[in-house]
């Protein structure tokens, strides 16, 4: 990321890394490590001391950068995200919605004295209900009207639930149900015909799983564009899997392929190698929603640490476990294309370096049933079509960050990525921003490995992937096919 102001540091490593970053504009390592030697798949896997390439392409030729033209509006618009609402993330107008959580009365089935933790500003203070019959009753105070929905930030996987609305005569009506979308953020919409009701109640339909809430908002007047309305993942193959080291990297370094793919009607999902603090996992989900994703991202509970080498990072992330996590993501989501970090870690961040290497190795091993057999048994094996790395120097694609995109109401990649990054308030407050220029620009990607042949047009990460390609590659039926 690009540092906007002077940032104090308490350890010599951070001072050194930031000084190098400011001096170079991105990576103190430059790109001398960005074109690794091919990996010999006949040798047993060892922890490498340098960066390796899993599948060798034509290393003799390096194509010139190409600019991706704006893609047309998708034939099937993204129905799950804020895109379908017709609202622009950068419209500039004051939001119509208001959080009125402080203007409501509450009654809960257990641990009543702790429920106020759900309505404070801290994501680390939480309310946990007791197993059994669980409910949360909300009554807006006089003068609060037009209740449009309730926004949960769950501290743990939630139970399934029903939301009931009560009219002035006390008649109970089922408004909506939830708890099945796999996300830690969840918006419960109130039907337009019930927005004037004065009492609402959430009732758990799975009493063995307690409510655990880190934050709870009540909205009136409108629906926040950043509040996810995730779809439950149905097991079908996705088009693009983005592997991000941290919450915010998906918007800082890796958003261009995701945004372009969604604009073209593709399905994209993100997996994170770590989430850091509780606040950052909620920021990650909101950012992915703002990018236009329809399925909640996957977050890995792994210790995060700033290091400047692969060897140092492996003390916190054993490489074998990191590879196994990515292999499981590939087998679960069955992507046609994968995108991840620069081999040099953009500006030399050890977590980015190891993420890139783990994805390279997982790209090869996900189709081998002898590797990580537990996930092979659960999901089956999968051979992805292509792997692109940020800033990679061969078979390059350069995205036009400023071209208007039809599915995003004419906004550009840069505008959408910036809006998504704004959800990472903990990082924006530290002075970080998106990388849109220079050698770490989000526009720059290269084809690192392919099971479907080399790129020749360099205008789409889905070159050589047509309907039926992935089925043929994996010997699967149409249920494994990515979206055409």
ZAMARGU-4260 file (C-alpha; in steps of 0.2 Angstrom, whole numbers, plus 5000, padded with zeros to 4 digits):
<rodrens>
0) 5000/5000/5000 | 5005/5018/4998 | 5008/5028/5014 | 5001/5045/5013 | 5009/5053/5028
5) 5022/5049/5041 | 5018/5034/5051 | 5027/5031/5068 | 5034/5014/5071 | 5039/5005/5087
10) 5051/4993/5080 | 5066/4995/5068 | 5058/4983/5055 | 5043/4994/5052 | 5054/5009/5051
15) 5065/5001/5038 | 5051/4994/5028 | 5041/5010/5027 | 5057/5020/5023 | 5060/5008/5008
20) 5042/5009/5003 | 5042/5028/5002 | 5059/5028/4993 | 5054/5016/4980 | 5036/5020/4978
25) 5032/5001/4981 | 5044/4987/4982 | 5062/4989/4989 | 5065/4972/4981 | 5060/4979/4964
30) 5056/4965/4952 | 5072/4955/4952 | 5062/4941/4960 | 5046/4943/4950 | 5051/4930/4936
35) 5055/4914/4946 | 5063/4899/4939 | 5051/4884/4934 | 5046/4872/4948 | 5052/4854/4946
40) 5036/4844/4950 | 5046/4828/4951 | 5055/4833/4967 | 5048/4831/4984 | 5040/4848/4991
45) 5052/4857/5002 | 5051/4874/5010 | 5059/4885/4997 | 5072/4898/5001 | 5066/4908/4986
50) 5051/4910/4975 | 5046/4896/4963 | 5035/4894/4948 | 5023/4879/4948 | 5018/4878/4929
55) 5030/4885/4917 | 5023/4894/4902 | 5033/4901/4887 | 5047/4909/4896 | 5056/4914/4880
60) 5044/4927/4876 | 5037/4942/4885 | 5022/4950/4878 | 5019/4969/4878 | 5006/4976/4890
65) 4988/4977/4883 | 4974/4987/4889 | 4958/4979/4893 | 4943/4988/4885 | 4927/4991/4894
70) 4916/4975/4894 | 4898/4976/4890 | 4884/4975/4903 | 4881/4957/4909 | 4865/4948/4902
75) 4861/4943/4919 | 4864/4958/4931 | 4871/4954/4948 | 4855/4953/4958 | 4863/4951/4975
80) 4874/4967/4977 | 4871/4985/4979 | 4874/4986/4960 | 4856/4980/4957 | 4848/4994/4967
85) 4853/5007/4955 | 4863/5017/4968 | 4880/5023/4964 | 4893/5021/4977 | 4901/5038/4973
90) 4885/5047/4970 | 4890/5061/4982 | 4872/5064/4989 | 4869/5062/5008 | 4863/5045/5012
95) 4844/5042/5014 | 4846/5029/5028 | 4849/5033/5046 | 4855/5021/5060 | 4842/5023/5074
100) 4848/5009/5086 | 4849/5022/5100 | 4831/5027/5097 | 4823/5009/5100 | 4818/4999/5115
105) 4825/4981/5117 | 4820/4965/5126 | 4831/4949/5125 | 4828/4932/5131 | 4844/4930/5141
110) 4860/4940/5147 | 4850/4956/5146 | 4863/4967/5155 | 4876/4963/5142 | 4865/4967/5127
115) 4871/4985/5126 | 4888/4979/5120 | 4879/4976/5103 | 4875/4994/5101 | 4892/5002/5106
120) 4905/5006/5093 | 4917/4992/5098 | 4917/4977/5088 | 4927/4967/5102 | 4913/4969/5115
125) 4899/4956/5111 | 4883/4949/5118 | 4881/4931/5119 | 4863/4923/5122 | 4860/4907/5131
130) 4856/4892/5121 | 4838/4887/5120 | 4823/4898/5116 | 4831/4914/5110 | 4823/4931/5104
135) 4827/4949/5102 | 4813/4961/5102 | 4815/4979/5095 | 4802/4993/5097 | 4806/5010/5089
140) 4802/5025/5100 | 4789/5038/5096 | 4795/5048/5081 | 4805/5034/5073 | 4797/5029/5057
145) 4801/5019/5041 | 4811/5005/5048 | 4820/4997/5033 | 4830/4984/5041 | 4842/4977/5054
150) 4861/4974/5052 | 4870/4961/5061 | 4889/4959/5063 | 4890/4942/5071 | 4904/4937/5083
155) 4902/4919/5078 | 4892/4909/5065 | 4874/4913/5069 | 4859/4902/5071 | 4845/4902/5058
160) 4832/4914/5063 | 4815/4922/5058 | 4810/4940/5059 | 4792/4944/5064 | 4784/4961/5062
165) 4768/4966/5072 | 4755/4979/5066 | 4746/4991/5077 | 4733/4977/5082 | 4747/4965/5087
170) 4745/4954/5072 | 4761/4944/5069 | 4768/4942/5051 | 4784/4933/5045 | 4795/4947/5037
175) 4810/4937/5032 | 4822/4923/5038 | 4841/4921/5038 | 4856/4914/5046 | 4861/4903/5031
180) 4872/4914/5020 | 4889/4910/5028 | 4893/4928/5032 | 4898/4936/5048 | 4888/4952/5041
185) 4870/4950/5038 | 4856/4962/5033 | 4838/4958/5038 | 4827/4968/5026 | 4809/4974/5032
190) 4796/4973/5018 | 4790/4990/5012 | 4773/4986/5018 | 4779/4983/5036 | 4791/4998/5037
195) 4779/5008/5048 | 4776/4994/5061 | 4781/4997/5079 | 4787/4980/5085 | 4799/4967/5077
200) 4806/4951/5084 | 4820/4940/5079 | 4817/4922/5085 | 4831/4908/5083 | 4825/4893/5074
205) 4841/4883/5079 | 4841/4884/5098 | 4857/4874/5100 | 4867/4889/5092 | 4867/4905/5102
210) 4865/4922/5096 | 4883/4930/5097 | 4883/4948/5091 | 4897/4961/5090 | 4887/4975/5083
215) 4868/4978/5079 | 4861/4993/5069 | 4843/4998/5065 | 4840/5007/5049 | 4827/5019/5044
220) 4823/5029/5028 | 4834/5018/5017 | 4846/5003/5015 | 4865/5006/5017 | 4874/5001/5001
225) 4888/4994/5011 | 4877/4982/5021 | 4879/4964/5013 | 4864/4954/5007 | 4874/4938/5004
230) 4867/4924/4994 | 4870/4906/5002 | 4883/4898/4992 | 4876/4883/4982 | 4891/4873/4978
235) 4892/4878/4960 | 4909/4883/4952 | 4914/4901/4952 | 4923/4910/4938 | 4936/4919/4948
240) 4944/4916/4965 | 4954/4930/4973 | 4966/4925/4986 | 4970/4941/4997 | 4983/4941/5011
245) 4973/4953/5022 | 4957/4963/5023 | 4960/4978/5012 | 4973/4970/4999 | 4957/4964/4989
250) 4954/4983/4986 | 4972/4990/4986 | 4981/4978/4975 | 4969/4965/4967 | 4952/4973/4963
255) 4954/4976/4944 | 4951/4958/4939 | 4937/4955/4951 | 4928/4971/4946 | 4930/4968/4927
260) 4924/4950/4929 | 4909/4955/4939 | 4905/4969/4926 | 4905/4955/4913 | 4893/4944/4922
265) 4905/4933/4931 | 4904/4926/4948 | 4919/4931/4960 | 4923/4925/4977 | 4937/4931/4989
270) 4947/4921/5002 | 4958/4929/5015 | 4974/4921/5022 | 4971/4931/5039 | 4958/4943/5046
275) 4967/4952/5060 | 4956/4960/5072 | 4937/4958/5073 | 4934/4974/5066 | 4944/4970/5050
280) 4934/4954/5046 | 4918/4965/5046 | 4927/4978/5035 | 4932/4964/5023 | 4914/4958/5020
285) 4908/4975/5017 | 4922/4979/5005 | 4919/4963/4995 | 4900/4967/4994 | 4905/4985/4988
290) 4916/4976/4974 | 4900/4967/4969 | 4903/4950/4975 | 4887/4939/4979 | 4895/4926/4991
295) 4903/4930/5008 | 4922/4929/5008 | 4931/4915/5017 | 4942/4922/5032 | 4956/4911/5039
300) 4960/4912/5058 | 4979/4914/5056 | 4991/4925/5066 | 4996/4941/5057 | 5013/4948/5058
305) 5023/4961/5047 | 5039/4952/5041 | 5051/4956/5027 | 5054/4938/5021 | 5046/4921/5017
310) 5057/4913/5030 | 5052/4925/5044 | 5033/4923/5039 | 5034/4904/5039 | 5036/4905/5058
315) 5019/4912/5059 | 5011/4903/5044 | 5018/4886/5041 | 5019/4884/5023 | 5011/4867/5022
320) 4996/4874/5032 | 4994/4889/5020 | 4995/4878/5005 | 4982/4866/5012 | 4970/4881/5016
325) 4971/4887/4998 | 4969/4870/4991 | 4953/4868/5001 | 4947/4885/4994 | 4951/4879/4976
330) 4942/4862/4979 | 4927/4870/4987 | 4924/4885/4974 | 4931/4876/4959 | 4937/4892/4950
335) 4941/4894/4932 | 4954/4908/4936 | 4964/4912/4952 | 4971/4929/4955 | 4984/4933/4970
340) 4999/4944/4975 | 5015/4948/4968 | 5029/4935/4971 | 5039/4949/4979 | 5025/4954/4991
345) 5022/4970/4982 | 5033/4981/4994 | 5041/4966/5002 | 5028/4961/5015 | 5031/4943/5020
350) 5013/4938/5022 | 5010/4943/5003 | 5026/4934/4998 | 5020/4918/5007 | 5002/4920/5000
355) 5009/4921/4982 | 5019/4905/4985 | 5005/4896/4993 | 4994/4899/4979 | 5007/4894/4966
360) 5009/4877/4975 | 4990/4875/4978 | 4987/4878/4959 | 4996/4862/4956 | 4991/4852/4971
365) 4972/4855/4971 | 4970/4842/4957 | 4980/4828/4966 | 4970/4817/4978 | 4985/4812/4988
370) 4988/4830/4993 | 4977/4836/5008 | 4966/4821/5007 | 4953/4828/5019 | 4948/4842/5008
375) 4948/4830/4993 | 4936/4819/5001 | 4925/4833/5006 | 4925/4843/4990 | 4933/4832/4977
380) 4949/4838/4967 | 4949/4852/4955 | 4961/4858/4941 | 4959/4877/4939 | 4962/4884/4922
385) 4974/4899/4925 | 4983/4908/4938 | 4987/4927/4937 | 4999/4936/4949 | 4999/4955/4953
390) 5014/4964/4944 | 5020/4948/4935 | 5031/4952/4921 | 5025/4939/4908 | 5009/4938/4897
395) 5004/4954/4904 | 4987/4962/4906 | 4985/4981/4910 | 4968/4986/4915 | 4960/5003/4911
400) 4956/5010/4928 | 4946/5024/4922 | 4934/5017/4909 | 4916/5018/4914 | 4908/5001/4918
405) 4890/4997/4913 | 4886/4986/4928 | 4892/4999/4940 | 4882/5014/4934 | 4896/5021/4924
410) 4909/5020/4938 | 4927/5015/4934 | 4937/5002/4942 | 4946/5015/4952 | 4930/5023/4958
415) 4923/5006/4963 | 4939/5000/4972 | 4940/5017/4981 | 4923/5015/4987 | 4926/4997/4993
420) 4942/5002/5002 | 4933/5016/5011 | 4924/5001/5021 | 4942/4997/5028 | 4940/5012/5040
425) 4953/5005/5052 | 4966/5005/5038 | 4961/5022/5030 | 4963/5030/5047 | 4981/5025/5047
430) 4984/5034/5030 | 4984/5020/5018 | 4975/5021/5001 | 4973/5011/4985 | 4987/5008/4973
435) 4982/5015/4956 | 4999/5021/4949 | 5017/5016/4949 | 5024/4998/4949 | 5012/4992/4962
440) 4997/4998/4952 | 4981/4987/4954 | 4981/4988/4934 | 4996/4976/4932 | 4994/4957/4931
445) 5003/4943/4922 | 4998/4925/4918 | 5009/4914/4929 | 5002/4897/4925 | 4989/4889/4914
450) 4981/4873/4911 | 4972/4879/4896 | 4986/4886/4885 | 4995/4902/4884 | 4987/4919/4881
455) 4988/4927/4864 | 4976/4941/4865 | 4980/4948/4882 | 4963/4956/4884 | 4954/4945/4896
460) 4959/4933/4911 | 4946/4921/4903 | 4955/4919/4887 | 4954/4901/4882 | 4940/4897/4894
465) 4924/4894/4885 | 4908/4886/4891 | 4913/4867/4893 | 4932/4871/4895 | 4932/4868/4914
470) 4921/4852/4912 | 4933/4845/4900 | 4948/4849/4910 | 4941/4841/4926 | 4930/4827/4918
475) 4915/4835/4926 | 4897/4837/4921 | 4888/4854/4918 | 4885/4856/4937 | 4904/4860/4938
480) 4904/4873/4924 | 4908/4892/4928 | 4896/4905/4922 | 4896/4907/4903
</rodrens>
